[in-house]
Every structure is written in structure tokens, then in C-alpha cells.
């Protein structure tokens, strides 16, 4: 945005600097994340490069894999490509991206295909994503591509589902740290049709692929993983935006569920309630413990009970958060705002009426501060009400 006096704002100046390669600013990284091979990541990246070229941006192809697909090769031929580096390995000449040549060419934007690729021995780095890090550090904006099955954190899940051991992997942080991530999606049926029509592999290879990696069940699972990953990326983007713009009120997007945990036996029932709610909303569950100064004097049994409750929450897939504060309600609301929580689950206090009159309970303070965050107060069905003494009949 431009300031009222006509001078560019800090954000606009930063954007201009990033568009000028070689200025010392780190380049931006845009990743096209595909649910599976053949969905059109490379072609989409080439189309973006062409659009930028037509707008006057200096663009090059650092490395591309056309996989013998005519339309991809035809589109790539319209763009400048940096000559590849030839490396002799075991008597065979292998072509890799010439990272030094791309940096020396110093374009504004470079396309680097197949982010998870393993370079031939003798290359500058072992992995292509490491080459991309060098380009970004040199001020070059990079457009790259990768499929969901190549993420390191999903390697075991992908192998269990598909039966295929994915050797080439990329650390999740490379995707998490990217400036932009765009999902290239396609229904499993449509992707299998593309395969049958010969748009991905030659006919003889396509038949084998349809009966193995490209089975419909595999593609459904891979698509689900990609959508979940994108949901995490979007949630993180939203959190960063809210923090950068100092937005205190929780937004409804994401609908994260937060459970207030302590050392009481009721906590596990609250965690179960929270898990069911989070599962229904298809969102994340947070288990939060506020450590007050009085907790330091807790006995070993209480501390052991708390750890058991937090471990139970972790077993159900919750993210455990511990915060030190002498104001429990204020700390809970702060966590809710920071983590974009839509619903808070807390157990009902067992203090008597006199305590509530003399000193506000945590629940009351939480309700007073909650604003647009939903607070679910859950009764402890295992707690028995105190028995009232029955007056004795006077002696006669």
C-alpha cells in the first residue's frame, strides 16, 4: 500500500527489493504441491513462468523434467533454460541443475522442478532442495514442484498404504518455510483417466501404474494427505497474519478445540469430550495446562497425575501446551487467541457458593473474558455432592 503522502510504504519497498535479484534480499519460494505424479504441477509452473515473462519479469528454467510429455516440452521450449551440468557417474553422463550457472545468470525468477530429487555424486549438494536454498539466498525467487508422497513425515504412511518405498524425500520444513504453497489437485478418477489416455506415461507403463501406485484407493489416500497438509499451511498463514496485524479476537476459521487440563481425574473425560468435538469439526485439539505459582508446592501424586493426563491427551493426538501464569483465565484466553481457538472445554468448579461470592472462580473469569470464543463448561458426573448433616431429634 502507498502512503497518503505518495511515498511507498515499507511493505511495498520490501516487495520491490525482493523482485530485484542480487540485491541481497532473500528470494521468495513458491511451491506447487501435487497429490500425485501427473496432476499438472510442472505445466502449471511453466504457465506461471510464461505469465511473468509476458509482464516483463526476467525468468529462466533452472531445471525441468518433461517426462516425455509433448505439451510440457513444447511450453518449456518457449522459455530460456540454463544449460545443465553434466556429471559422469559410474560411466554414465548424468545431467543436473547447474546451480552456479543459475546464480551467475541472476534472473528474477527461476523454475526448479522435482524438489525432492537426489543429485548425482559430485554435485554441489546431495539434494535439489538444497540447491534451491542457495538460489533463494542469492535473492532469486524460485518456483518449484513436489508431490505429497515425498514429504519426510509421510514416508512411512505412504509406504504402508501404497506398498512403495519412496526414496527421494524433502524435509517438511522446506514446505513449511515456503512463502507460498499451492495445491495442484485432481480427482482420482480423472487422474486415472489421464493415465489411460497416455497423458502421463506410455501405454505399456500406464497399465502397470494403474494396477500399483495409481490404484484409486491409493490416490484417495494421497489426496487426503495433501488436503490435510494444505489445511495446516493455511492455518499457519492465518495465525501469522493475525499475529502480524495484532488481531486479538479469535476468528472462526479452523475451529480449533482447546481443553483445559489439570491434575484432576475429570481431565481425561474433558479430553475425550474435546477429541470428539475436534474430530467432528475435523480440526486440531489443544490440551492446555496453566502452571500457577501454587503448583510448585503440589505433591508428587498430583504432579504424576498431571503428566498422566497430558500423556493421555498426546495419545489422542492433542498438542500439549504449558503456560506459566498467576491468572489462569487470562492465560487461557491468551492461548485461545494466539492459537485461533473457537471452542474451550473446561470442567465445572467444585468450590462452594461462599467461594464464588468472595472470589470469582476460573470458569466465571473465563466466561467474562471469552468474547466470541465458545466456552463449554462440563459437569463432573463422578463428583458426589456433599452430604448434609441430618438434625438429630432432641432427647426426651
SULVENUR-V393852 format. One record per residue. N is the residue number from 1. RES is the residue in one letter. SS is DSSP state (A for helix, B for strand, O for the rest). PHI is phi as a letter, one per 20 degrees, with the letter a starting at -180 (* if undefined). Layout:
# SULVENUR-V393852
n->N res->RES ss->SS phi->PHI
n->N res->RES ss->SS phi->PHI
This chain:
# SULVENUR-V393852
n->1 res->X ss->O phi->*
n->2 res->X ss->B phi->e
n->3 res->X ss->O phi->f
n->4 res->X ss->O phi->f
n->5 res->X ss->O phi->e
n->6 res->X ss->O phi->n
n->7 res->X ss->O phi->e
n->8 res->X ss->B phi->f
n->9 res->X ss->O phi->f
n->10 res->X ss->A phi->f
n->11 res->X ss->A phi->f
n->12 res->X ss->A phi->f
n->13 res->X ss->A phi->f
n->14 res->X ss->A phi->f
n->15 res->X ss->A phi->f
n->16 res->X ss->A phi->f
n->17 res->X ss->A phi->f
n->18 res->X ss->A phi->f
n->19 res->X ss->A phi->f
n->20 res->X ss->O phi->d
n->21 res->X ss->O phi->f
n->22 res->X ss->O phi->n
n->23 res->X ss->O phi->e
n->24 res->X ss->O phi->o
n->25 res->X ss->O phi->f
n->26 res->X ss->O phi->f
n->27 res->X ss->O phi->f
n->28 res->X ss->O phi->e
n->29 res->X ss->B phi->d
n->30 res->X ss->B phi->d
n->31 res->X ss->B phi->d
n->32 res->X ss->B phi->e
n->33 res->X ss->B phi->d
n->34 res->X ss->B phi->d
n->35 res->X ss->O phi->f
n->36 res->X ss->O phi->a
n->37 res->X ss->O phi->g
n->38 res->X ss->O phi->n
n->39 res->X ss->O phi->e
n->40 res->X ss->O phi->o
n->41 res->X ss->A phi->f
n->42 res->X ss->A phi->f
n->43 res->X ss->A phi->f
n->44 res->X ss->A phi->f
n->45 res->X ss->A phi->f
n->46 res->X ss->A phi->f
n->47 res->X ss->A phi->f
n->48 res->X ss->A phi->f
n->49 res->X ss->A phi->f
n->50 res->X ss->A phi->f
n->51 res->X ss->A phi->f
n->52 res->X ss->A phi->f
n->53 res->X ss->A phi->f
n->54 res->X ss->A phi->f
n->55 res->X ss->O phi->e
n->56 res->X ss->O phi->n
n->57 res->X ss->O phi->e
n->58 res->X ss->O phi->f
n->59 res->X ss->B phi->c
n->60 res->X ss->B phi->b
n->61 res->X ss->B phi->e
n->62 res->X ss->B phi->f
n->63 res->X ss->B phi->a
n->64 res->X ss->O phi->b
n->65 res->X ss->O phi->d
n->66 res->X ss->O phi->e
n->67 res->X ss->O phi->l
n->68 res->X ss->O phi->m
n->69 res->X ss->O phi->e
n->70 res->X ss->A phi->g
n->71 res->X ss->A phi->f
n->72 res->X ss->A phi->f
n->73 res->X ss->A phi->f
n->74 res->X ss->A phi->f
n->75 res->X ss->A phi->f
n->76 res->X ss->A phi->f
n->77 res->X ss->O phi->f
n->78 res->X ss->O phi->e
n->79 res->X ss->O phi->c
n->80 res->X ss->O phi->f
n->81 res->X ss->B phi->c
n->82 res->X ss->O phi->f
n->83 res->X ss->O phi->g
n->84 res->X ss->O phi->f
n->85 res->X ss->B phi->e
n->86 res->X ss->B phi->e
n->87 res->X ss->B phi->c
n->88 res->X ss->B phi->e
n->89 res->X ss->B phi->c
n->90 res->X ss->O phi->l
n->91 res->X ss->O phi->m
n->92 res->X ss->B phi->d
n->93 res->X ss->B phi->e
n->94 res->X ss->B phi->d
n->95 res->X ss->B phi->d
n->96 res->X ss->B phi->c
n->97 res->X ss->O phi->f
n->98 res->X ss->O phi->e
n->99 res->X ss->A phi->f
n->100 res->X ss->A phi->f
n->101 res->X ss->A phi->f
n->102 res->X ss->A phi->f
n->103 res->X ss->A phi->f
n->104 res->X ss->A phi->f
n->105 res->X ss->A phi->f
n->106 res->X ss->O phi->l
n->107 res->X ss->O phi->f
n->108 res->X ss->O phi->f
n->109 res->X ss->B phi->c
n->110 res->X ss->B phi->c
n->111 res->X ss->B phi->e
n->112 res->X ss->B phi->c
n->113 res->X ss->O phi->e
n->114 res->X ss->O phi->l
n->115 res->X ss->O phi->g
n->116 res->X ss->O phi->e
n->117 res->X ss->O phi->g
n->118 res->X ss->B phi->e
n->119 res->X ss->O phi->f
n->120 res->X ss->O phi->f
n->121 res->X ss->O phi->g
n->122 res->X ss->O phi->o
n->123 res->X ss->O phi->f
n->124 res->X ss->O phi->f
n->125 res->X ss->O phi->c
n->126 res->X ss->O phi->f
n->127 res->X ss->B phi->c
n->128 res->X ss->A phi->f
n->129 res->X ss->A phi->f
n->130 res->X ss->A phi->f
n->131 res->X ss->A phi->f
n->132 res->X ss->A phi->f
n->133 res->X ss->A phi->g
n->134 res->X ss->A phi->f
n->135 res->X ss->A phi->f
n->136 res->X ss->A phi->f
n->137 res->X ss->A phi->f
n->138 res->X ss->O phi->e
n->139 res->X ss->O phi->n
n->140 res->X ss->O phi->e
n->141 res->X ss->B phi->f
n->142 res->X ss->B phi->d
n->143 res->X ss->B phi->d
n->144 res->X ss->B phi->c
n->145 res->X ss->B phi->c
n->146 res->X ss->B phi->a
n->147 res->X ss->B phi->e
n->148 res->X ss->A phi->f
n->149 res->X ss->A phi->f
n->150 res->X ss->A phi->e
n->151 res->X ss->B phi->f
n->152 res->X ss->A phi->g
n->153 res->X ss->A phi->f
n->154 res->X ss->A phi->d
n->155 res->X ss->A phi->g
n->156 res->X ss->A phi->f
n->157 res->X ss->A phi->f
n->158 res->X ss->A phi->f
n->159 res->X ss->A phi->f
n->160 res->X ss->A phi->f
n->161 res->X ss->A phi->e
n->162 res->X ss->A phi->e
n->163 res->X ss->O phi->m
n->164 res->X ss->O phi->d
n->165 res->X ss->O phi->e
n->166 res->X ss->O phi->e
n->167 res->X ss->O phi->e
n->168 res->X ss->O phi->e
n->169 res->X ss->O phi->c
n->170 res->X ss->B phi->c
n->171 res->X ss->O phi->g
n->172 res->X ss->A phi->g
n->173 res->X ss->A phi->f
n->174 res->X ss->A phi->f
n->175 res->X ss->A phi->f
n->176 res->X ss->A phi->f
n->177 res->X ss->O phi->e
n->178 res->X ss->O phi->f
n->179 res->X ss->O phi->f
n->180 res->X ss->B phi->b
n->181 res->X ss->B phi->c
n->182 res->X ss->B phi->c
n->183 res->X ss->B phi->e
n->184 res->X ss->B phi->d
n->185 res->X ss->O phi->d
n->186 res->X ss->O phi->a
n->187 res->X ss->O phi->f
n->188 res->X ss->A phi->g
n->189 res->X ss->A phi->f
n->190 res->X ss->A phi->f
n->191 res->X ss->A phi->f
n->192 res->X ss->A phi->f
n->193 res->X ss->A phi->f
n->194 res->X ss->A phi->g
n->195 res->X ss->A phi->f
n->196 res->X ss->A phi->f
n->197 res->X ss->O phi->e
n->198 res->X ss->O phi->m
n->199 res->X ss->O phi->e
n->200 res->X ss->O phi->d
n->201 res->X ss->O phi->c
n->202 res->X ss->O phi->g
n->203 res->X ss->A phi->g
n->204 res->X ss->A phi->f
n->205 res->X ss->A phi->f
n->206 res->X ss->A phi->f
n->207 res->X ss->A phi->f
n->208 res->X ss->A phi->f
n->209 res->X ss->A phi->f
n->210 res->X ss->A phi->f
n->211 res->X ss->O phi->e
n->212 res->X ss->O phi->c
n->213 res->X ss->O phi->f
n->214 res->X ss->O phi->e
n->215 res->X ss->O phi->f
n->216 res->X ss->A phi->g
n->217 res->X ss->A phi->f
n->218 res->X ss->A phi->f
n->219 res->X ss->A phi->f
n->220 res->X ss->A phi->f
n->221 res->X ss->A phi->f
n->222 res->X ss->A phi->f
n->223 res->X ss->A phi->f
n->224 res->X ss->A phi->f
n->225 res->X ss->A phi->f
n->226 res->X ss->A phi->f
n->227 res->X ss->A phi->f
n->228 res->X ss->A phi->f
n->229 res->X ss->A phi->f
n->230 res->X ss->A phi->f
n->231 res->X ss->A phi->f
n->232 res->X ss->A phi->f
n->233 res->X ss->A phi->f
n->234 res->X ss->A phi->f
n->235 res->X ss->A phi->f
n->236 res->X ss->A phi->f
n->237 res->X ss->A phi->g
n->238 res->X ss->A phi->f
n->239 res->X ss->A phi->f
n->240 res->X ss->A phi->f
n->241 res->X ss->A phi->f
n->242 res->X ss->A phi->f
n->243 res->X ss->A phi->f
n->244 res->X ss->A phi->f
n->245 res->X ss->O phi->d
n->246 res->X ss->O phi->l
n->247 res->X ss->O phi->e
n->248 res->X ss->O phi->e
n->249 res->X ss->O phi->f
n->250 res->X ss->O phi->f
n->251 res->X ss->O phi->e
n->252 res->X ss->O phi->f
n->253 res->X ss->O phi->f
n->254 res->X ss->O phi->n
n->255 res->X ss->O phi->l
n->256 res->X ss->B phi->f
n->257 res->X ss->B phi->d
n->258 res->X ss->B phi->c
n->259 res->X ss->B phi->d
n->260 res->X ss->B phi->e
n->261 res->X ss->O phi->d
n->262 res->X ss->O phi->b
n->263 res->X ss->O phi->e
n->264 res->X ss->O phi->f
n->265 res->X ss->O phi->f
n->266 res->X ss->A phi->f
n->267 res->X ss->A phi->g
n->268 res->X ss->A phi->f
n->269 res->X ss->A phi->f
n->270 res->X ss->A phi->f
n->271 res->X ss->A phi->f
n->272 res->X ss->A phi->f
n->273 res->X ss->A phi->f
n->274 res->X ss->A phi->f
n->275 res->X ss->A phi->f
n->276 res->X ss->A phi->f
n->277 res->X ss->A phi->f
n->278 res->X ss->A phi->f
n->279 res->X ss->A phi->f
n->280 res->X ss->A phi->f
n->281 res->X ss->A phi->e
n->282 res->X ss->O phi->l
n->283 res->X ss->O phi->c
n->284 res->X ss->O phi->e
n->285 res->X ss->B phi->d
n->286 res->X ss->B phi->d
n->287 res->X ss->B phi->d
n->288 res->X ss->B phi->d
n->289 res->X ss->B phi->d
n->290 res->X ss->B phi->e
n->291 res->X ss->B phi->e
n->292 res->X ss->O phi->e
n->293 res->X ss->A phi->g
n->294 res->X ss->A phi->f
n->295 res->X ss->A phi->f
n->296 res->X ss->A phi->f
n->297 res->X ss->A phi->e
n->298 res->X ss->O phi->f
n->299 res->X ss->O phi->f
n->300 res->X ss->A phi->g
n->301 res->X ss->A phi->f
n->302 res->X ss->A phi->f
n->303 res->X ss->A phi->f
n->304 res->X ss->A phi->f
n->305 res->X ss->A phi->f
n->306 res->X ss->A phi->f
n->307 res->X ss->A phi->f
n->308 res->X ss->A phi->f
n->309 res->X ss->A phi->f
n->310 res->X ss->A phi->f
n->311 res->X ss->A phi->f
n->312 res->X ss->A phi->f
n->313 res->X ss->A phi->f
n->314 res->X ss->A phi->f
n->315 res->X ss->A phi->f
n->316 res->X ss->O phi->e
n->317 res->X ss->O phi->n
n->318 res->X ss->O phi->f
n->319 res->X ss->B phi->e
n->320 res->X ss->B phi->e
n->321 res->X ss->B phi->c
n->322 res->X ss->B phi->d
n->323 res->X ss->B phi->c
n->324 res->X ss->B phi->e
n->325 res->X ss->O phi->a
n->326 res->X ss->O phi->e
n->327 res->X ss->O phi->c
n->328 res->X ss->A phi->f
n->329 res->X ss->A phi->f
n->330 res->X ss->A phi->f
n->331 res->X ss->A phi->f
n->332 res->X ss->A phi->f
n->333 res->X ss->A phi->f
n->334 res->X ss->A phi->f
n->335 res->X ss->A phi->f
n->336 res->X ss->A phi->g
n->337 res->X ss->A phi->f
n->338 res->X ss->A phi->f
n->339 res->X ss->O phi->d
n->340 res->X ss->O phi->l
n->341 res->X ss->B phi->e
n->342 res->X ss->B phi->e
n->343 res->X ss->B phi->c
n->344 res->X ss->B phi->d
n->345 res->X ss->B phi->d
n->346 res->X ss->B phi->c
n->347 res->X ss->B phi->f
n->348 res->X ss->O phi->f
n->349 res->X ss->O phi->f
n->350 res->X ss->O phi->e
n->351 res->X ss->O phi->f
n->352 res->X ss->O phi->f
n->353 res->X ss->A phi->f
n->354 res->X ss->A phi->f
n->355 res->X ss->A phi->f
n->356 res->X ss->A phi->f
n->357 res->X ss->A phi->f
n->358 res->X ss->A phi->f
n->359 res->X ss->O phi->b
n->360 res->X ss->O phi->g
n->361 res->X ss->O phi->f
n->362 res->X ss->A phi->g
n->363 res->X ss->A phi->f
n->364 res->X ss->A phi->f
n->365 res->X ss->A phi->f
n->366 res->X ss->A phi->f
n->367 res->X ss->A phi->f
n->368 res->X ss->A phi->f
n->369 res->X ss->A phi->e
n->370 res->X ss->O phi->f
n->371 res->X ss->O phi->m
n->372 res->X ss->O phi->e
n->373 res->X ss->O phi->e
n->374 res->X ss->B phi->f
n->375 res->X ss->B phi->d
n->376 res->X ss->B phi->d
n->377 res->X ss->B phi->e
n->378 res->X ss->B phi->d
n->379 res->X ss->O phi->f
n->380 res->X ss->O phi->e
n->381 res->X ss->O phi->f
n->382 res->X ss->O phi->e
n->383 res->X ss->O phi->f
n->384 res->X ss->O phi->e
n->385 res->X ss->O phi->f
n->386 res->X ss->O phi->f
n->387 res->X ss->O phi->f
n->388 res->X ss->O phi->e
n->389 res->X ss->O phi->f
n->390 res->X ss->O phi->e
n->391 res->X ss->O phi->g
n->392 res->X ss->O phi->f
n->393 res->X ss->O phi->f
n->394 res->X ss->O phi->f
n->395 res->X ss->O phi->f
n->396 res->X ss->O phi->d
